[in-house]
Amino acid sequence: MYVIFLVIPMLQGSYYSFTNWDGLNKHYSFIGIENFIEAIRDDVNFRSSIVFTAKYVLFAVVFQNAIALLLALMIESQSKGKGWLRTIFFMPSMLSIIISTFMWVFVFTKVMPALSKYAVLKFLDISWLGDPNVSFFTIMLVSVWGGIGTLMIIYMSAIQGIPMHLKEAAIIDGAKPYHMLRYITLPLIAHALTICIFLTLNNSFKVYDLIYALTGGGPARATQVISMNILEEAYQRNFRYGYASAKAIILFLIILVITLIQVSVMKKREVEA
C-alpha cells in the first residue's frame, strides 16, 4: 500500500516535473529543468507563496510548541483535575479540520460582527478574513487552537517520565521553578521537543485544508501557501501538471532539507543533555 499510494506517485511526479504534460493529453515533451527555472526565477506567485508559507511555519512552530509545552507544565503541576484539563485541551485535535474551520468561519463572519455592536466590543468590528493585515493572525489563531492538543499530550508523557528523585533533589538544593525548567525538565524532554518540532514543521509546510476553508488563499493571494499554488497550477487554472510537479518537488526538497537539519541538530542536543 505504501509503495502503490506514495512511492510510485512520487516517482511519477518526479518524472513529469521534467515534462510539459498538461495532465490530460497523451502526448508531451521532455523539457529538462525548464519548469524548475521558471518556478524559481519567473513565477512571482510561487515565490510569494513560499514567503507566506515560511512565515506561517515559523509562527506555527514557535507558538504551537510554546503553548503546548506551557499547558503540559501547568496541567502536570495540578494535583487534581488533570484528566478533565487534558481532555478539554485535547478536544480540538479530535475534530475534523474542515468542520472546525467552518465553525471558526461562522465565528469570524457572524459572531464577531454581532458582538462588535456593543460599545465595549467595538474593536471586534474588523474584517477577520478579508483584510490581509489581519487574516494571517486569524489563521494562526485557528492553527494554534487545533494543533496544540496532540503536542500537549506528547509533552505531558515526556514530563511524566522524568524521574521523581531528580525533582526532589533539585527542590532540596533550593532550585527555583525557572532552574527546574531549564536544567531538569527541558534537557530530559529533549526527545519530545525533537518529535513535536518535527511534526509541526512537516504539517505546517504541507498545510492546505485549514487555509483553504478559512480564506481560500485570499484576499488577492495574500494567504496562499505553496500547496494551494501547486494545486491551482495543476487543476484549477492552467492545467500545467508537469510544471506543478516541479513545484511539488521543490516543496519536497525544502521540507527534506529543513527537517534533516532540525532533527540532526536537536538529536545532538539530546545526546548533550
For each residue, the residues with C-beta under 8 A, 3 or more apart:
1: 4 5
2: 5 6 7
3: 6 7 8
4: 1 7 8
5: 1 2 8 9
6: 2 3 9 10
7: 2 3 4 10 11
8: 3 4 5 11 12
9: 5 6 12 13
10: 6 7 13 14 252
11: 7 8 14 15
12: 8 9 15 16
13: 9 10 16 17 245 248 249
14: 10 11 17 18 245 249
15: 11 12 18 19
16: 12 13 19 21 241 242 245
17: 13 14 35 36 242 245 246 248 249
18: 14 15 30 31 32 33 35 242 246
19: 15 16 28 29 30 31 242
20: 28 29 31 35 240 242 243
21: 16 25 28 241 242
22: 25 28 239 240 241 242
23: 234 235 239 240 241
24: 239
25: 21 22 28
26:
27:
28: 19 20 21 22 25 242
29: 19 20
30: 18 19
31: 18 19 20 34 35 242
32: 18
33: 18 36 37
34: 31 37 38
35: 17 18 20 31 38 39 242 243 245 246 247
36: 17 33 39 40 246 249 250
37: 33 34 40 41 42
38: 34 35 41 42 43 243
39: 35 36 42 43 46 243 246 247 250
40: 36 37 43 46 47 250
41: 37 38
42: 37 38 39
43: 38 39 40 46 47
44: 47 48
45: 48 49 221 224 229
46: 39 40 43 49 50 226 229 247
47: 40 43 44 50 51
48: 44 45 51 52 221 224
49: 45 46 52 53 221 224 225 226 228 229
50: 46 47 53 54 226 254
51: 47 48 54 55
52: 48 49 55 56 136 222 223 224 225
53: 49 50 56 57 204 205 207 225 226
54: 50 51 57 58
55: 51 52 58 59 136
56: 52 53 59 60 136 139 140 143 204 207 225
57: 53 54 60 61 201 204 205
58: 54 55 61 62
59: 55 56 62 63 140
60: 56 57 63 64 140 143 144 147 200 204 207
61: 57 58 64 65 197 200 201 204
62: 58 59 65 66
63: 59 60 66 67 140 144
64: 60 61 67 68 143 144 147 148 151 200
65: 61 62 68 69 151 193 196 197 200
66: 62 63 69 70
67: 63 64 70 71 144 148
68: 64 65 71 72 147 148 149 151 152 154 155 196
69: 65 66 72 73 151 152 155
70: 66 67 73 74
71: 67 68 74 75 89 148 152
72: 68 69 75 76 152 155 156 159
73: 69 70 76 77 155 159 181 185
74: 70 71 77 78
75: 71 72 78 82 85 86 89 152 156
76: 72 73 82 156 159 160
77: 73 74
78: 74 75 81 82 85
79:
80:
81: 78 84 85
82: 75 76 78 85 86
83: 86 87
84: 81 87 88
85: 75 78 81 82 88 89
86: 75 82 83 89 90 152 153 156
87: 83 84 90 91
88: 84 85 91
89: 71 75 85 86 92 148 149 152
90: 86 87 93 94 149 150 152 153
91: 87 88 94 95 149
92: 89 95 100 145 146 148 149
93: 90 146 147 148 149 150
94: 90 91 149
95: 91 92 99 100 146
96: 99 100
97: 100 101 146 209 210 213
98: 101 102 209 213
99: 95 96 102 103
100: 92 95 96 97 103 104 142 146
101: 97 98 104 105 142 209 210 213 214
102: 98 99 105 106 213
103: 99 100 106 107
104: 100 101 107 108 142 145 214
105: 101 102 108 109 129 213 214
106: 102 103 109 110 111
107: 103 104 110 111 112
108: 104 105 111 112 128 129 138
109: 105 106 112 113 128 129
110: 106 107 113 114
111: 106 107 108 114 115
112: 107 108 109 115 116 124 125 128
113: 109 110 116 117 124 125
114: 110 111 117
115: 111 112 118 121 124
116: 112 113 121 122 123 124 125
117: 113 114 121
118: 115 121 122
119: 122
120:
121: 115 116 117 118 124
122: 116 118 119 125
123: 116 126
124: 112 113 115 116 121
125: 112 113 116 122
126: 123 131 134
127: 130 131 134
128: 108 109 112 131 134 135 138
129: 105 108 109 135 138 214 215
130: 127 135 218 219
131: 126 127 128 134 135 219
132: 135 136 219 220 222 223
133: 136
134: 126 127 128 131 137 138
135: 128 129 130 131 132 138 139 214 215 218 219 222 223
136: 52 55 56 132 133 139 140 222 223
137: 134 140 141
138: 108 128 129 134 135 141 142 214 215
139: 56 135 136 142 143 210 211 214 215 223
140: 56 59 60 63 136 137 143 144
141: 137 138 144 145
142: 100 101 104 138 139 145 146 210 214
143: 56 60 64 139 140 146 147 204 207 210
144: 60 63 64 67 140 141 147 148
145: 92 104 141 142 148
146: 92 93 95 97 100 142 143 149 210
147: 60 64 68 93 143 144 150 151 200 203
148: 64 67 68 71 89 92 93 144 145 151 152
149: 68 89 90 91 92 93 94 146 152 153
150: 90 93 147 153 154 199
151: 64 65 68 69 147 148 154 155 196 199 200
152: 68 69 71 72 75 86 89 90 148 149 155 156
153: 86 90 149 150 156 157
154: 68 150 151 157 158 192 195 196
155: 68 69 72 73 151 152 158 159 189 192 196
156: 72 75 76 86 152 153 159 160
157: 153 154 160 161 192
158: 154 155 161 162 188 189 191 192
159: 72 73 76 155 156 162 185 189
160: 76 156 157
161: 157 158 188 189
162: 158 159 166 167 184 185 188 189
163: 166 167
164: 167 168
165: 168 169
166: 162 163 169 170 184 188
167: 162 163 164 170 171 180 184
168: 164 165 171 172
169: 165 166 172 173
170: 166 167 173 175 179 180 183 184
171: 167 168 174 175 180
172: 168 169
173: 169 170
174: 171
175: 170 171 179 180 183 184
176: 179 180
177: 180 181
178: 181 182
179: 170 175 176 182 183 184
180: 167 170 171 175 176 177 183 184 185
181: 73 177 178 184 185 186
182: 178 179 185 186
183: 170 175 179 180 186 187
184: 162 166 167 170 175 179 180 181 187 188
185: 73 159 162 180 181 182 188 189
186: 181 182 183 189 190 193 273
187: 183 184 190 273
188: 158 161 162 166 184 185 273
189: 155 158 159 161 162 185 186 192 193
190: 186 187 193 194 266 269 270 273
191: 158 194 195 270
192: 154 155 157 158 189 195 196
193: 65 186 189 190 196 197 266
194: 190 191 197 198 262 263 266 267 270
195: 154 191 192 198 199
196: 65 68 151 154 155 192 193 199 200
197: 61 65 193 194 200 201 262 266
198: 194 195 201 202 259 262 263
199: 150 151 195 196 202 203
200: 60 61 64 65 147 151 196 197 203 204
201: 57 61 197 198 204 205 255 258 259 262
202: 198 199 205 206 255 259
203: 147 199 200 206 207
204: 53 56 57 60 61 143 200 201 207
205: 53 57 201 202 226 251 254 255 258
206: 202 203 227 251 255
207: 53 56 60 143 203 204 210 211 225 227
208: 211 212 225 227 228 231
209: 97 98 101 212 213
210: 97 101 139 142 143 146 207 213 214
211: 139 207 208 214 215 216 217 223 224 225 228
212: 208 209 215 216 217 228
213: 97 98 101 102 105 209 210
214: 101 104 105 129 135 138 139 142 210 211 223
215: 129 135 138 139 211 212 218 219 222 223
216: 211 212
217: 211 212 221 223 224 225 228 232
218: 130 135 215 221 222 223 224
219: 130 131 132 135 215 222 223
220: 132
221: 45 48 49 217 218 224
222: 52 132 135 136 215 218 219
223: 52 132 135 136 139 211 214 215 217 218 219
224: 45 48 49 52 211 217 218 221 228 229 232
225: 49 52 53 56 207 208 211 217 228 229
226: 46 49 50 53 205 229 230 247 251
227: 206 207 208 230 231 251
228: 49 208 211 212 217 224 225 231 232
229: 45 46 49 224 225 226 232 233 247
230: 226 227 233 234 244 247 248 251
231: 208 227 228 234 235 236 244
232: 217 224 228 229 235 236 237 238
233: 229 230 236 237 238 240 243 244 247
234: 23 230 231 238 239 240 241 244 245
235: 23 231 232 239
236: 231 232 233
237: 232 233
238: 232 233 234 243
239: 22 23 24 234 235
240: 20 22 23 233 234 243 244
241: 16 21 22 23 234 244 245
242: 16 17 18 19 20 21 22 28 31 35 245 246
243: 20 35 38 39 233 238 240 246 247
244: 230 231 233 234 240 241 247 248
245: 13 14 16 17 35 234 241 242 248 249
246: 17 18 35 36 39 242 243 249 250
247: 35 39 46 226 229 230 233 243 244 250 251
248: 13 17 230 244 245 251 252
249: 13 14 17 36 245 246 252 253
250: 36 39 40 246 247 253 254
251: 205 206 226 227 230 247 248 254 255
252: 10 248 249 255 256
253: 249 250 256 257
254: 50 205 250 251 257 258
255: 201 202 205 206 251 252 258 259
256: 252 253 259 260
257: 253 254 260 261
258: 201 205 254 255 261 262
259: 198 201 202 255 256 262 263
260: 256 257 263 264
261: 257 258 264 265
262: 194 197 198 201 258 259 265 266
263: 194 198 259 260 266 267
264: 260 261 267 268
265: 261 262 268 269
266: 190 193 194 197 262 263 269 270
267: 194 263 264 270 271
268: 264 265 271 272
269: 190 265 266 272 273
270: 190 191 194 266 267 273
271: 267 268
272: 268 269
273: 186 187 188 190 269 270
